[in-house]
Amino acid sequence: MMFTIQEILDVTQGKLIQAGAVRKVRSVCIDSRKVKRGSLFVAIKGERFDGHDFVAQAVKQGAVAVVVSRGLSPKGDCPLIKVKDTVKALGQIAKAHRDRFDVPIIAITGSAGKTTTKEMIASVLQSQYKVLKNEGSYNNQIGVPLTLLKIKPFHQIVVVEIGTNQPGDIAELTSIVQPSIAIMTNIGESHLERLKSPEKVFQEKISLVKGLPKGATVIFNKDDAFLKKIPARFRQKTCLSFGMNKGADYQATDIVAGQKGRINFKVNARHAMQLPTPAFSNMYNALASISCGRLFNISYNIIYTHLKRFGGIKGRQKVACVKGFVVIDDTYNANPVSFRGALQLLDAFPATGRKILVCADMLELGQKAQVLHQEIGEVVAESSTDVVLTYGSLSFYTAQKIKKVNSRIEVCHFKTQLSLNKKLLKRCQPGDVVLIKGSHGMHMDKTVECLGNG
């Protein structure tokens, strides 16, 4: 990557408040600890740290220019560019870099399954192409631009997931990414604190399709009540569908689930596929990756090989054996859509012992949080779960609903994660299957760690 200071000023519409030596920007960085000689340091204010407090450190480590949103006077001859919003400036710089490359970009959004779908697609495409993908869940106004800034001339395809937690996020990111393919996984109760309802979640997510350039392709889940409306609403777009119901371009048929913890199925009754998980939710992720793989002319045999080997992702229904029992780590995040999918996995998973659900609060659900936690309790009550351990003020309502609906299930609620962990260590026995689920902010990954260390 190569930018001049003038080019940075032009794309950000920034003001040069301190001139310096004429240098080339060779990389962009937002973490002062990772600044290298030739880096442009963009000072971003986060939840815990403010990048403006580390400008001097960034300059000392070799930053050749700094972008800020408030006046600073670092020592030396480092150019200082002031902008109104450094996050927006990061996106503007990333878009300028992206525009230099004629490379297909696949953008994925939805209420659940984005990261797993992204990883499956990348796995399939990497069999024949040089692929750049975003790391982890770098799917916001900071993570997506940082991914785009890594595009090199040798990359043949870029795969990014695009997230949101407030109206306008996806439209803004779409304008930066300019994707040639949009993949829509599902629509449900997610980020309701700001998006209010599934209908408004749909309105936000569909911004990805609205912002697609001419000639772009939409790949969508036809089984989803909201997404199946896409072809009628966007007749000018090329649309490909996937699902389990009839009429999908890529339909899963002949499904055999649960045998040895796998799912076997066929695509359009012809092409055999296998997933190393009994989770039905992963069927949709796989169908999205199959649709995308075929769009890039990858054979069904190659797709089969890569999906069969897909090992999952930490914190997203990752399965491990611990001391004779199975732990399903689904702790990265939680909303009602992903929770129902996790419960399907627990139901399908073969067990010689008990099925234990350990769950914490689903966050960012706004005024409907209590009701949605009660509704999840009803789903749990109708499942094959034997034991439920809950933690958190909202999961209390889940526990209460389970007790009311199904007295067969043993239910315990805990006020602290420490007390829950102690109980869980005593309850787990060989042959049990333990599903651990909760929003990222509930830190249920610590409970997974305690099982391995206890």
N, C-alpha and C positions, 0 to 999 in steps of 0.2 A: 504494500500500500504506500502511496506517495501523495501527500498534500502539501501545498505551500501555505504559508500563513494567510496570504490573500485569499486563497480558495476557501479556507476555513471561515474567514470573515464574510465571504460572499454567501456561502451556503447557510450560515447561521444568522446572517444579518447582524453580526456582532460589532462591537466598537472596540478598537485597539486603544486601551487605556495605558498601556506601557509598551513601548516599542523595544525591540531587541535585535540581536544578530539574525541575519537572514538564514533560516535553516529549513530543512525538509522534515515534515512529520512522517514517520515511518510506522507508527502504530498509535492506537487510542486506548487509554486506560482510565478506569475510574477508581482503582485501588492503589493508593500511593505506595504500598508495599511491593506491588508488581510492576512499578514503573521501570522502564529500561531506557538507555540512552536513545534518544530519537522519539520518545513517546509524547503524545499530546495528552495531558492530564485534564480530565473533565471533572470538576468538583461538584459532586452531587450530594444533596442533603438526604440522608436516609432516616430510618426509624431510630437507629442507635448512634450513628456517626454522621458528622457533617464533613464532607470532603474539603470544604474551605479551611478547616482546621489543619489540614495536612498538605497544603499547597507548598509550604517551605520544604517539607520533607520530599515531596515529589520533584521539586526543582533540584534539590541536592542530589537526588538519585539519577538525574539525567533528563528530566522532562525538558523538551525544547519549546514548549508553549503550554499555557494553561487557560482553560475556559472557566469563568466564574460568573456568578449572578450578583455578587456584591463586591464593592471596592476593596482591593487588597494591594499591598505593595511589597512583593517578595524581592529580596535582594538579588543583585546580579542583572544580567541582560536578557532575561527570559520574557518573551512577549506575553502580555496579559490581555485576554479577550473577554469583554464583558457582554453577557447576553441576558435576556429577561428570564429565561428558564433553561437551566443546564440539561435537564432531561430531554426537553424538546430539541435542544442543540445536538445532543448525542444522536437522536433520531435523524436529524437533518444531515449530519455528517455520514451516518450509516447509509441513508438513501443515496447520497452522492456517490458513495463507494459502490453500492449495489448497481447503480445505473451504468457503471462502467463495464458490466458483464452481461453478455447475452446467455444467461444460464436459466434453465427452468427451476422455479422455486415452488415447492409443495408446501402449502400452509394448512394446518390442521386445527380445527376448533371443535368445541362441544362441551357439554356439561361434565362428562366423565370419559375416561379412556384415551385422552389426548396423548399422554406420554407413552403409554404402551403401544398405541397405534403408530406413533412416530418411530419408536424403536423397531417395531416389526417391519415397517416400510423401509427404513434405512437398512435393516438386515437383508431384506430381499434385494433392494437396489444395489447394495454394495457387491453383490455377486458379479455385476457386470459394469458398474459405473464407479467413478470416484465421487463419493458423497460427503457433503458437509451437513451436519445436523446440530441442532442446539443441544447444549449440555444439560442434563437433568431436566428441570422444568423452567429453564430460562425463557419464559413465554410472555413477559410483560414489556413495558415501555423501556426498560433497561436491558433485559436479557435478549430480546429480539434484535435490537440494534447491535449489541456486542457480537451476536452470532453473524450478522451480515458483514460486519467489519473483518471477519475471518475469511471471507471469500477470496480464493486465489485463482489465478488463471487456469490451473489444472482441474478445478472442480467442475464436474459435469452436471450435478444435480444438488440442490440445497433443500433440506427438509426442516421445517420449523413448526412448532406448535404456537398457537396464538391464544392467549388467555384474556380474561377481563374480570373486573370486579365493580365496574361502574359504566354507565352509558357513555359511548364515544370511544372507549379503549380500542375496540376492534377496528373501527373505521380508520382511526389514526394509524394503527399498526399496518393495516392493509395498504394504506397510501405509501408507507415506507417500504414495505416488502415487495409490492407489485407482483403478487404470485401468479403463476400461470396455471396452477391446479389448486383447487380448494377442496378439502375433505371435511365433511360434517359428520361427527360421530353420533350425537344424540342431543336432546334438549330436555332439561328437567329442573328440579329445585336446586339451584346453585347460586351463590352470591346474592341471595334474596335481600340481604341487608340494604343493598343499593339498587338492585334490579327489580325487587318487589314481587315479581311473579314469573312463572314459566313462560307466559306469553311475552313478557318484556325481555326475558332471557333470549327467547327466539329472535325478537327484534334486534337485540344487540348482536347475537351470533351471525344473523343473516347479513350483517354489514360486510362480512367477508365476501359473500357472493356479490353483493351490490357493487363492491369496489374492484371487482376483477376486470382486467383489461379485455379488449376484444380478442376472441380466439381462445380464451381460457376455458378450462374444463372443471365442472363441479362433480365430485364423487360424494354421494350422500346415502345415509341409512334410510331405506324405503320403509322399514318397519316402524320408524319413529312417526308419531302422530303429527308433529310439526314439520319435520323435514320432508315428508312425502309430498308436501305442497310445492316444493321447489320447482319442478318442471313447469307447472302451470303459471307460476309467478315470474319465471325467468326463461321464457321461450327462446330468447336470443342466445342463451348459453348452451354449450354442449354438456349434457347431464348423463352421468352413469350412476346406477344405483346398486346397492348391495343389501342383502337381508335374508331372512329365513322364509318369508312369505312369497307366494307366487307373484310373478311380474317383475322381480328384481333382475337386473342384468347379470349379477353374480349372486346366485341363490344357493344357500347351503341346503343340501338334501342328504338323505340317508344318514342322519346323525346318530351316532352311537356314543353315549357319554358315560363316564364313570369307570370304565374298565381300566384297571391298573393306573388310575389317576390321569387318564388321557381322554381326549375327544377325537373321534374319527368321523369324518364327513366327506361328502363329495360336493364339488361345485357344478351346478347345473346337471346333476345326476351323472356326470362323466368323469370328472377329474378328482382323484382321491387326495385327501389332505389329512393331516394329523397335528394336534396340538398337545404338548406335554403338560396339560392341565385339564381338569374337569370343569373349569369355570365357563359357564355359558356366555358371560360378558366378553370373554376373550374371543368368542366366535365372531363378534362384530368387528373387533380390532383386526382379526385375521382376514375377514372378508374385505375390509378397507385396503389392507396391504396387498391382497390378491388383485383387487381392482386396479390398484396403482401399478403393481408389477406388470400386469398385462398391458396397461397403457404404454409402458416402456418396453414392450415386446420381450419380456422375460418369460421363459417357458413354465408351464405348470409343474414340470418335474423339478426345476430349480427352486421354484417357490415352495413346493412340498418339502424339499430338503432343508430349507432355511427355517420354515415355520416349525418343523418337527424338532429342530435343535434349539428353538428359542427358549432361553433360560429364565425369562422374566426379569423384573427390575426390583431392586431393593425398595421395600416399603409399598410395593404395589402387587399384592397377592403373591409375594415371593414365598415359596414353600421350602422348608428345611426340617430335617429330623433332628430332634434334641432329646437325648437321654431316653430314647424309646418312644417318644411321642412326636407328633407332627405340629409344627408351628407355621401358620399362614400369616405372614407379615404384610398387613394392608394398612400401615400406619402413616403413609405419607399425607393423606388427606381424606376427608369424608364429606359427603353430602347424601341426600336420600337416594339419588340415582346410583352412586357407587356403592352405597350400603346395601341396597337390594341385590346388586350384582355379587357382592361379597357373601351375602347369605345364600345365594344360589350355589356358590362355590362350596360353602360349608355343607349344604344339603347333599351335594353330589359327591363329596369327598368320601371315599371308603374308610371306615373306621372299625376297629375291633373293640375299641373302648368308647368313651363318651365324646360328644361334640360340645366343646366349650367355647362360648362367645365372650370375649373381653372387649368392652366398648366404652369409649369416652365421647364427649360432646362433639356434635357437628356444629361448626361455627359459621358465622356470617349468614345466618338464615333470617335475620330481622325479626319482625313481629310474629312470624309464623313458626318460630323456633320450637316452642313448647308443643304445638300441635303436630309438627313434623316428627318430633322425637316420640310422641305417643303413637303416631302412625307406624313408625319403624318398630315399636314395641309389638304392635299387632302382627306385623310380618314375622317377627321373631317367634311370637306365640304359635304361629301356624307352621313353623319350620320343624326340622328334626333335632334342633338344639336341645341339649340336656341340661347344661349349666350356663348361667349368664352372670358375669361379674361386671358391674358398671361403675364408672367414676366420672364425676363432674355434675354440676348443678342441673344441666339440661338432661343428661342421661338418667337422672333420678326419675324423670317422667317416663322414660323408656322402661325402666325397671318396674315402676308402678303398673304400667299397662300390661306388661307380661304377667305379673302376678295376678292381675284381675282376670285376664283372658284364659290363661293356661296354668293351672296349679301343679301340673306335672313337672314343669321346668323349675329347677332350683335357681333362685335369684338372690344375689347379694349386691347391695349398693355400698360404695365406699366414699368417704369424704376426702381421702387423700390417696394419691397414687402409691405411696409407700405401703399403706395398709393393704391396698389391692394386690400389689406385687407379692407381699408376704403370704397372703391367702392363696394366690395363684400357684406359688411354688409348692405349697402343701397339697394342692388339689390335683395337680397334673400327675398322671400315671401312664405307664407304657400302654400304647394302643390308642390314647386319646388324640383328638385333633383339636387344636386350639387356634381360633381365629382372633386376631388382635386388630381392632379398627378404631380410628378416631381422627379428628382433624389435626393438621400439622401442629397447630398451636397447643394441643393437649400433650405433646411429647410422648406419645405411646411407644415410640421407638425405644424409650428407656425400659419399658416393660418387656419388650422383645429381648433387649440386652440382658435383663435380669434373669430371664429363663436360661440363657446360655451360660451365665456366670454363677447362677445360684446353686 
